[in-house]
Each structure stands twice: as C-alpha cells, then as structure tokens.
Amino acid sequence: MTTSIQTIRDDFSLLDEWEDRYRYVIELGEGLPPFPEEERTAANKVPGCVSQVWLTTEQRAGTDPVISFQGDSDAHIVRGLVAIMLALFSGRHASEIQNTDAEATLKELGLDEHLSPQRANGLRSMVKRIKRDAEAALKQTA
C-alpha cells in the first residue's frame, strides 16, 4: 500500500524538524513494494542519479492512459524520494503527469532546500523520465 501525495503533504506539515522529515522520507522508502530483481536492468536505470535508481512503467489502454510506475534505489533516502515521486505521479493519466509540477511539490515539502545538488539533479532526472514516458504514451494513442 503506497502513501498518497496528500498524506505525505499532511505528514510533512506536522514535522517541524528536518531530522524528523528525513526519517519520514526513509520510512516512505521502506514502504515501497519489493522491486523485482529481473527489473534491475540498464534499460530501467535512471541516468543522472548518483545512487542507483530503477523505474518501470506500465500503462493501461486508452487515449489518455493511466500510467503506473514502480521504482527502487540502493540508497535509503533516495528510495524515499522515489516513493514521493511515485505518490505524485503513479496511477494518474498521462496528461495529468505532463501537467504536474514536481518542483512545486518539492518546494512545498521543503525538500528543495534540503537535498544535495547531486540528489536534486537525480530527482530531476527521475521526473524527466516519468514525464517522457507519459509523453510517449500519449503519442502512441494519438
């Protein structure tokens, strides 16, 4: 059971200390479903991340398909960031994914100012990959 982005927003608003938020992000990552070993391939690896990050995409049929993502990382904090991105994007229509502002969500959660430049770049790479997959899904159905 993954956590909704609204639950994450609500929980973050209750946590004053960055240490608590950091622990919460790690807990979110621990809640991700197990990532299949056979999916840890070069094709599923997200380039631009210092830690290893894998992402798979599954889309339903339709002109604006619902897209589901599954992801994992070999680093605890990054795994939590993957969980936040999945909460934000997974299970949504491709057009919604295209119009979702991940940067605004990261600012709202205060993550933008607490991530190292490498982690922030890795997160942007993940968002780019998700949006690229959504764009490809829309083109397939056009």
C-alpha positions in Angstrom: 0.0 0.0 0.0 1.6 3.2 -1.1 1.1 6.5 0.6 -0.9 9.2 -1.2 0.8 12.6 -2.0 -1.8 14.3 0.1 -0.9 12.1 3.1 2.7 12.9 2.6 1.9 16.7 2.5 -0.1 16.4 5.6 2.5 14.4 7.5 5.3 16.8 6.4 3.2 19.7 7.8 3.2 18.1 11.2 7.0 17.6 11.3 8.9 20.7 12.3 12.4 19.3 12.4 14.3 18.4 9.3 15.7 15.3 11.1 12.1 14.1 11.6 11.3 14.7 7.9 14.5 12.9 6.9 13.4 9.9 8.9 9.9 10.1 7.4 11.3 10.1 3.9 13.4 7.0 4.7 10.2 5.3 6.2 8.4 6.1 2.9 11.1 4.3 1.0 10.9 1.3 3.3 7.1 1.1 2.5 7.8 0.7 -1.3 6.8 -2.8 -2.6 9.7 -5.1 -3.4 11.3 -4.3 -6.7 11.7 -7.4 -8.9 15.4 -8.4 -9.3 14.9 -9.0 -13.0 13.8 -5.4 -13.5 17.1 -4.0 -12.2 18.4 -3.6 -15.8 20.3 -0.9 -17.6 17.1 0.0 -19.5 15.2 0.7 -16.3 18.0 2.6 -14.6 17.5 6.3 -14.4 20.6 8.1 -15.7 21.8 11.2 -13.8 21.4 9.8 -10.3 24.4 9.4 -8.1 22.7 6.4 -6.3 21.3 3.7 -8.5 17.6 4.2 -9.3 15.4 1.9 -11.3 12.0 2.8 -12.7 9.5 0.7 -14.5 6.4 2.0 -16.4 3.2 0.2 -17.1 0.3 1.9 -19.0 -3.3 0.9 -19.5 -5.0 1.2 -22.8 -6.8 4.4 -23.8 -6.3 7.8 -25.5 -5.1 9.2 -22.2 -3.8 6.1 -20.5 -3.3 5.7 -16.7 0.3 5.1 -16.1 1.7 3.2 -13.1 5.3 3.3 -12.0 7.4 1.1 -9.8 10.8 2.1 -8.5 13.6 1.4 -6.2 17.1 2.7 -5.2 20.1 1.3 -3.4 20.2 4.3 -1.1 17.7 4.8 1.8 17.0 8.5 1.4 16.8 8.2 -2.4 14.4 5.3 -2.0 12.2 7.6 0.0 12.4 10.3 -2.7 11.4 7.6 -5.2 8.4 6.8 -3.0 7.4 10.5 -3.0 7.7 10.7 -6.8 5.6 7.5 -7.2 3.0 9.0 -4.9 2.9 12.2 -7.0 2.8 10.5 -10.4 1.8 6.8 -10.4 -1.7 5.8 -11.2 -2.5 9.1 -13.0 -3.5 9.8 -16.6 -0.6 10.7 -18.9 -2.0 14.2 -19.4 -2.1 14.7 -15.6 1.5 13.6 -15.3 2.5 16.0 -18.0 0.8 18.9 -16.1 2.1 18.0 -12.6 4.7 20.4 -11.3 7.1 18.2 -9.3 9.4 21.2 -8.4 6.4 22.9 -6.7 5.7 19.8 -4.7 9.3 19.6 -3.6 9.3 23.2 -2.6 6.0 22.8 -0.7 7.6 19.8 1.2 10.8 21.8 1.8 12.9 19.2 0.1 14.3 21.6 -2.5 16.4 23.3 0.1 17.5 20.1 2.0 18.8 18.0 -0.9 22.3 17.9 -2.0 22.8 19.2 -5.6 23.5 15.6 -6.8 20.3 14.3 -5.2 18.3 17.2 -6.6 19.7 16.5 -10.1 18.9 12.8 -9.7 15.3 13.7 -8.7 15.0 15.9 -11.8 16.3 13.0 -13.9 13.6 10.8 -12.5 10.9 13.4 -13.1 12.2 13.8 -16.7 12.0 10.1 -17.3 8.4 9.9 -15.8 7.2 12.8 -18.0 9.0 11.4 -21.1 7.2 8.0 -20.6 3.8 9.9 -20.2 4.5 11.9 -23.4 5.4 8.6 -25.3 2.1 7.1 -24.0 0.1 10.0 -25.3 1.9 9.9 -28.7 1.2 6.1 -29.0 -2.5 6.7 -28.7 -2.7 9.8 -30.9 
